[in-house]
Amino acid sequence: MSNVFIAFQTNEETRCIVDAIVADNPNATVNRQPAMVKIDAPDQLVIRRSSVEEQLGRTFDLQELHINLITLTGHIDETEDEFTLRWAH
């Protein structure tokens, strides 16, 4: 099993994004640093637009993830509703 991860700058908006990711990915591990938050998950990590919108209290375009994105690892599968990182086997 290989982990995928995504890391964001730490700020008010990304706190809501991280909360949404953790709610949708119970196997995810969050590592909070002073200026960044990194989320690891075994094999796959899914970010759902609807979950982020619920946490933010506004509409959210998944392309907005890139504003605060530091780095990620895994193969990306992206639609208007989900941003998925996974390892192709």
Buried (B, 14 or more C-beta within 10 A) or exposed (E): EEBBBBBBEBEEBBBBBBBBBBBBBEEBEEEEEEEBBBBBBBBBBBBBBEBBBBBBEEEBEBEBBEEBBBEBBBEEEEEEEBBBBBBEE
